[in-house]
Amino acid sequence: MSEHQHNHEHEEQPEIIIIPDEDGNEVEFEVIMKFEVDNSDARYIMVVPVESDDEEESEVFAFRYEEDGDDIKLFTIDSEEEWDIVEETFNTLMDEMEGQE
């Protein structure tokens, strides 16, 4: 009889996107969440840098995005009103996810 070992830790591969920085260097970001805001066609993506010195306090970046086939176009969130909506939705979703664990 043979033994089978299954590693369940890495079943879901994180989605990685590459975003160029101000200097044109390609930086890898891990997608932690995508969501749509109610009463709007806007879709948002939350990402954290893959290369982070401090795992606990890595900065979360938010962008509005549009999908074009396999490509994702990112747009910065400029208005404070839009940012408030994104932040509130993100926090609500994070609370719900933590409540399920």
C-alpha positions in Angstrom: 0.0 0.0 0.0 1.4 3.4 -0.9 1.1 6.5 1.2 -0.2 9.8 -0.4 0.7 13.1 1.2 -1.3 16.1 0.3 -0.1 19.6 1.0 -3.3 21.6 1.5 -1.5 24.8 2.4 -0.9 26.0 -1.2 -4.0 24.8 -3.0 -5.0 28.3 -4.1 -2.2 30.2 -5.9 -2.3 33.9 -5.2 -3.0 36.1 -8.2 0.0 38.2 -9.0 -0.1 41.4 -11.1 2.8 43.6 -12.2 2.6 47.3 -11.9 5.3 49.6 -13.1 6.5 52.1 -10.5 7.4 55.8 -11.1 10.8 54.8 -12.5 9.4 52.2 -14.9 10.5 49.2 -12.8 8.1 46.3 -12.8 6.9 45.6 -9.3 4.9 42.4 -8.4 1.8 42.8 -6.3 -0.4 40.1 -4.9 -4.2 40.6 -5.4 -5.9 40.3 -2.0 -9.4 41.3 -3.1 -11.5 42.4 -6.0 -15.0 43.9 -5.5 -17.7 46.0 -7.1 -19.3 48.9 -5.3 -23.1 48.9 -5.0 -25.0 51.2 -7.3 -22.0 51.6 -9.5 -20.3 49.9 -12.4 -16.9 50.6 -10.9 -14.8 47.6 -9.9 -11.9 47.8 -7.5 -8.8 45.8 -6.8 -6.8 45.7 -3.6 -3.1 44.6 -3.8 0.0 44.4 -1.6 3.6 44.3 -2.7 5.0 40.8 -3.0 8.5 42.0 -2.0 7.8 43.4 1.5 10.3 43.8 4.3 7.6 43.6 7.0 5.0 40.9 6.5 2.7 42.3 9.2 2.4 45.9 8.0 2.6 45.8 4.2 0.8 48.7 2.6 -2.4 47.9 0.8 -2.9 49.7 -2.5 -6.3 50.2 -4.1 -7.1 50.8 -7.8 -10.2 51.1 -9.9 -9.9 48.6 -12.7 -11.4 47.6 -16.0 -10.8 44.2 -17.7 -10.0 44.2 -21.4 -9.8 40.5 -22.3 -6.8 39.2 -20.3 -5.5 42.7 -19.6 -6.4 44.7 -16.6 -6.3 48.5 -16.8 -5.7 50.2 -13.5 -6.8 53.7 -12.6 -5.8 55.6 -9.5 -8.5 56.7 -7.1 -8.3 60.5 -7.0 -11.4 61.7 -5.2 -11.7 61.5 -1.5 -15.4 60.5 -1.8 -14.5 57.5 -4.0 -11.6 56.5 -1.7 -14.0 56.6 1.4 -16.4 54.2 -0.4 -13.6 51.9 -1.3 -12.1 51.9 2.2 -15.5 51.3 3.8 -16.3 48.4 1.4 -12.8 46.9 1.9 -13.1 47.1 5.7 -16.6 45.5 5.7 -15.4 42.7 3.5 -12.4 42.1 5.6 -14.6 42.0 8.7 -16.9 39.4 7.1 -13.9 37.3 6.0 -12.5 37.3 9.5 -15.9 36.4 11.0 -16.0 33.3 8.8 -12.7 31.9 10.0 
